[in-house]
Amino acid sequence: MELADQAVGFLLSFISISIFTYYTCWVIVLPFVDSDHFIQKFFLPQHYAVIIPVFAGVILLSFLSIFVGFVMLKSKQKAK
C-alpha cells in the first residue's frame, strides 16, 4: 500500500510541475517570442491564460460551497 501511495504522490507532483511549467512559459516567456515562431503553435492564444484559471477557480469555489452546504445541512439534521 505504501508503494502505491508513493506512486500516486509522484504522479500528482509530476502533473502539477508540468502544468506549472507550461503555464509559466505560456504567460511569462511566450510574449517575448515572435508571433511566427514555431513554438507559438504549442500554446493557446494569450487571453485564454486568464480565462481558463478564472473558470477553474469559479468551478472550484462552486463545488466547495456546495460541499460545505451539504455538510452544514447534514450536521443540522443530526443535531435534531
Backbone as a printed PyTorch tensor [residue, N CA C, xyz], in Angstrom:
tensor([[[  0.8260,  -1.1970,   0.0000],
         [  0.0000,   0.0000,   0.0000],
         [  0.8710,   1.2620,   0.0000]],

        [[  1.9730,   1.1980,   0.7070],
         [  2.8460,   2.3600,   0.8090],
         [  3.4640,   2.7070,  -0.5450]],

        [[  3.7980,   1.7030,  -1.3290],
         [  4.3730,   1.9400,  -2.6460],
         [  3.3470,   2.5730,  -3.5810]],

        [[  2.1020,   2.1560,  -3.4630],
         [  1.0450,   2.7420,  -4.2910],
         [  0.8380,   4.2130,  -3.9350]],

        [[  0.8810,   4.5310,  -2.6440],
         [  0.7420,   5.9250,  -2.2120],
         [  1.8860,   6.7780,  -2.7490]],

        [[  3.0880,   6.2340,  -2.7300],
         [  4.2350,   6.9670,  -3.2570],
         [  4.1080,   7.1820,  -4.7570]],

        [[  3.5990,   6.1810,  -5.4700],
         [  3.4280,   6.3090,  -6.9150],
         [  2.3840,   7.3720,  -7.2440]],

        [[  1.2920,   7.3790,  -6.5020],
         [  0.2550,   8.3920,  -6.7200],
         [  0.7980,   9.7790,  -6.3900]],

        [[  1.5350,   9.8980,  -5.3000],
         [  2.1340,  11.1760,  -4.9340],
         [  3.1180,  11.6680,  -5.9860]],

        [[  3.9350,  10.7550,  -6.5000],
         [  4.8810,  11.1250,  -7.5560],
         [  4.1390,  11.5710,  -8.8130]],

        [[  3.0890,  10.8480,  -9.1790],
         [  2.3200,  11.2010, -10.3720],
         [  1.6540,  12.5660, -10.2210]],

        [[  1.0590,  12.8270,  -9.0710],
         [  0.4300,  14.1260,  -8.8360],
         [  1.4550,  15.2550,  -8.8340]],

        [[  2.6160,  15.0120,  -8.2490],
         [  3.6850,  16.0170,  -8.2540],
         [  4.1690,  16.2910,  -9.6750]],

        [[  4.3360,  15.2380, -10.4600],
         [  4.7810,  15.3880, -11.8380],
         [  3.7640,  16.1810, -12.6610]],

        [[  2.4820,  15.8660, -12.4990],
         [  1.4370,  16.5890, -13.2290],
         [  1.4100,  18.0550, -12.8100]],

        [[  1.5180,  18.3200, -11.5220],
         [  1.4980,  19.7030, -11.0320],
         [  2.6840,  20.5060, -11.5500]],

        [[  3.8580,  19.9230, -11.5140],
         [  5.0540,  20.6160, -12.0060],
         [  4.9610,  20.8470, -13.5080]],

        [[  4.4120,  19.8800, -14.2330],
         [  4.2540,  20.0400, -15.6850],
         [  3.2950,  21.1750, -16.0150]],

        [[  2.1630,  21.2240, -15.3260],
         [  1.1890,  22.2970, -15.5620],
         [  1.7850,  23.6490, -15.2010]],

        [[  2.4950,  23.7160, -14.0660],
         [  3.1200,  24.9740, -13.6520],
         [  4.1470,  25.4450, -14.6760]],

        [[  4.9760,  24.5280, -15.1750],
         [  5.9980,  24.8840, -16.1560],
         [  5.3610,  25.3470, -17.4630]],

        [[  4.3400,  24.6360, -17.9310],
         [  3.6490,  25.0210, -19.1610],
         [  3.0170,  26.3980, -19.0160]],

        [[  2.3180,  26.6230, -17.9140],
         [  1.6330,  27.9030, -17.7060],
         [  2.6410,  29.0510, -17.5730]],

        [[  3.7360,  28.7950, -16.8700],
         [  4.7640,  29.8290, -16.7110],
         [  5.3810,  30.2010, -18.0570]],

        [[  5.6970,  29.2130, -18.8690],
         [  6.2330,  29.5030, -20.2040],
         [  5.2060,  30.2380, -21.0500]],

        [[  3.9520,  29.8550, -20.9210],
         [  2.8760,  30.4590, -21.7100],
         [  2.6870,  31.9320, -21.3560]],

        [[  2.7300,  32.2360, -20.0590],
         [  2.4100,  33.5860, -19.6080],
         [  3.6300,  34.5010, -19.5710]],

        [[  4.7810,  33.9770, -19.1790],
         [  5.9520,  34.8380, -18.9770],
         [  6.8930,  34.8500, -20.1800]],

        [[  7.1410,  33.6920, -20.7720],
         [  8.1390,  33.6130, -21.8460],
         [  7.5340,  33.9100, -23.2100]],

        [[  6.3550,  33.3790, -23.4830],
         [  5.7750,  33.4670, -24.8280],
         [  5.5270,  34.8850, -25.3430]],

        [[  5.1810,  35.8550, -24.5090],
         [  5.0060,  37.2100, -25.0590],
         [  6.2720,  37.8000, -25.6800]],

        [[  7.4380,  37.2720, -25.3300],
         [  8.6940,  37.7840, -25.8710],
         [  9.1750,  37.0140, -27.0950]],

        [[  8.3950,  36.0130, -27.5220],
         [  8.7510,  35.2100, -28.6930],
         [  7.9820,  35.7490, -29.8960]],

        [[  8.6080,  35.7720, -31.0580],
         [  7.9490,  36.2590, -32.2710],
         [  6.6830,  35.4650, -32.5580]],

        [[  5.6890,  36.1430, -33.1180],
         [  4.3960,  35.5000, -33.3620],
         [  4.4500,  34.4490, -34.4620]],

        [[  5.4640,  34.4780, -35.3250],
         [  5.5710,  33.4740, -36.3830],
         [  6.5290,  32.3350, -36.0240]],

        [[  7.0100,  32.3090, -34.7940],
         [  7.9100,  31.2470, -34.3520],
         [  7.1290,  29.9390, -34.2050]],

        [[  7.7990,  28.8050, -34.4530],
         [  7.1070,  27.5100, -34.4320],
         [  6.5740,  27.1350, -33.0530]],

        [[  7.1590,  27.6720, -32.0000],
         [  6.7230,  27.3130, -30.6460],
         [  5.3350,  27.8860, -30.3210]],

        [[  4.9170,  28.8910, -31.0610],
         [  3.6140,  29.5150, -30.8210],
         [  2.4630,  28.5410, -31.0470]],

        [[  2.6320,  27.5390, -31.9040],
         [  1.5370,  26.6190, -32.1910],
         [  1.3150,  25.6020, -31.0620]],

        [[  2.1950,  25.5500, -30.0780],
         [  2.0240,  24.6480, -28.9350],
         [  1.2030,  25.2800, -27.8120]],

        [[  0.8790,  26.5550, -27.9330],
         [  0.1690,  27.2770, -26.8840],
         [ -1.1080,  27.8980, -27.4380]],

        [[ -2.1030,  28.0420, -26.5590],
         [ -3.3400,  28.7360, -26.9140],
         [ -3.0810,  30.2440, -26.9750]],

        [[ -4.0070,  31.0080, -27.5460],
         [ -3.8530,  32.4770, -27.5190],
         [ -3.7870,  33.0060, -26.0860]],

        [[ -3.1710,  34.1680, -25.9250],
         [ -2.8860,  34.7250, -24.5980],
         [ -4.1260,  34.9690, -23.7450]],

        [[ -5.2570,  35.3380, -24.3290],
         [ -6.4230,  35.6560, -23.4990],
         [ -6.9460,  34.4240, -22.7560]],

        [[ -6.6300,  33.2340, -23.2430],
         [ -7.0210,  32.0220, -22.5220],
         [ -6.2040,  31.8450, -21.2330]],

        [[ -5.0690,  32.5070, -21.1340],
         [ -4.2400,  32.4160, -19.9280],
         [ -4.9430,  33.0280, -18.7280]],

        [[ -5.9130,  33.8920, -18.9670],
         [ -6.7050,  34.4790, -17.8890],
         [ -8.0310,  33.7460, -17.7470]],

        [[ -8.6600,  33.4230, -18.8660],
         [ -9.9920,  32.8260, -18.8410],
         [ -9.9850,  31.4410, -18.1890]],

        [[ -9.0300,  30.5980, -18.5230],
         [ -9.0100,  29.2260, -18.0060],
         [ -8.8360,  29.1920, -16.4850]],

        [[ -7.8570,  29.8980, -15.8760],
         [ -7.7570,  29.8610, -14.4170],
         [ -8.9650,  30.4730, -13.7030]],

        [[ -9.5530,  31.5250, -14.2780],
         [-10.7410,  32.1240, -13.6580],
         [-11.8970,  31.1350, -13.6920]],

        [[-12.1080,  30.4830, -14.8180],
         [-13.1650,  29.4880, -14.9460],
         [-12.9420,  28.3260, -13.9800]],

        [[-11.7010,  27.8490, -13.8870],
         [-11.3850,  26.7570, -12.9610],
         [-11.6060,  27.1890, -11.5080]],

        [[-11.2680,  28.4220, -11.1840],
         [-11.4870,  28.9270,  -9.8280],
         [-12.9560,  29.0330,  -9.4720]],

        [[-13.7610,  29.4790, -10.4270],
         [-15.2070,  29.5700, -10.1880],
         [-15.7960,  28.1870,  -9.9800]],

        [[-15.3840,  27.2240, -10.7870],
         [-15.8620,  25.8430, -10.6290],
         [-15.4430,  25.2960,  -9.2680]],

        [[-14.1860,  25.5100,  -8.8830],
         [-13.6910,  25.0130,  -7.5980],
         [-14.4560,  25.6340,  -6.4340]],

        [[-14.6480,  26.9340,  -6.4610],
         [-15.3910,  27.5940,  -5.3820],
         [-16.8440,  27.1420,  -5.3350]],

        [[-17.4260,  26.8710,  -6.4910],
         [-18.8020,  26.3690,  -6.5240],
         [-18.9010,  25.0050,  -5.8610]],

        [[-17.9930,  24.0970,  -6.2170],
         [-18.0160,  22.7710,  -5.6090],
         [-17.7400,  22.8310,  -4.1080]],

        [[-16.8180,  23.6920,  -3.6910],
         [-16.5380,  23.8320,  -2.2650],
         [-17.7410,  24.3830,  -1.5140]],

        [[-18.4200,  25.3500,  -2.1030],
         [-19.6120,  25.9190,  -1.4700],
         [-20.7210,  24.8810,  -1.3500]],

        [[-20.9240,  24.0900,  -2.3930],
         [-21.9420,  23.0330,  -2.3490],
         [-21.5870,  22.0070,  -1.2850]],

        [[-20.3150,  21.6200,  -1.2060],
         [-19.8830,  20.6430,  -0.2120],
         [-20.1060,  21.1630,   1.2110]],

        [[-19.7130,  22.3980,   1.4670],
         [-19.9030,  22.9830,   2.7990],
         [-21.3930,  23.0800,   3.1240]],

        [[-22.2010,  23.4250,   2.1360],
         [-23.6470,  23.4840,   2.3520],
         [-24.2280,  22.1340,   2.7290]],

        [[-23.8120,  21.0760,   2.0410],
         [-24.2920,  19.7360,   2.3730],
         [-23.8460,  19.3090,   3.7670]],

        [[-22.6070,  19.6190,   4.1210],
         [-22.1080,  19.2630,   5.4560],
         [-22.8940,  20.0060,   6.5240]],

        [[-23.1730,  21.2610,   6.2860],
         [-23.9520,  22.0460,   7.2690],
         [-25.3690,  21.4970,   7.4000]],

        [[-25.9950,  21.1130,   6.2940],
         [-27.3340,  20.5470,   6.3510],
         [-27.3540,  19.2020,   7.0830]],

        [[-26.3730,  18.3560,   6.8050],
         [-26.3230,  17.0540,   7.4870],
         [-26.0400,  17.2050,   8.9690]],

        [[-25.1720,  18.1360,   9.3560],
         [-24.8830,  18.3270,  10.7740],
         [-26.0910,  18.9170,  11.4940]],

        [[-26.8550,  19.7280,  10.8040],
         [-28.0640,  20.2920,  11.3920],
         [-29.1230,  19.2200,  11.5940]],

        [[-29.2240,  18.2900,  10.6490],
         [-30.1930,  17.1940,  10.7720],
         [-29.8020,  16.2350,  11.8880]],

        [[-28.5050,  15.9820,  12.0770],
         [-28.0480,  15.0870,  13.1460],
         [-28.2670,  15.7150,  14.5200]],

        [[-28.2260,  17.0270,  14.5940],
         [-28.3770,  17.7130,  15.8760],
         [-29.8170,  17.6420,  16.3830]],

        [[-30.7700,  17.4320,  15.5000],
         [-32.1890,  17.3900,  15.9070],
         [-32.5210,  16.1380,  16.6070]]])
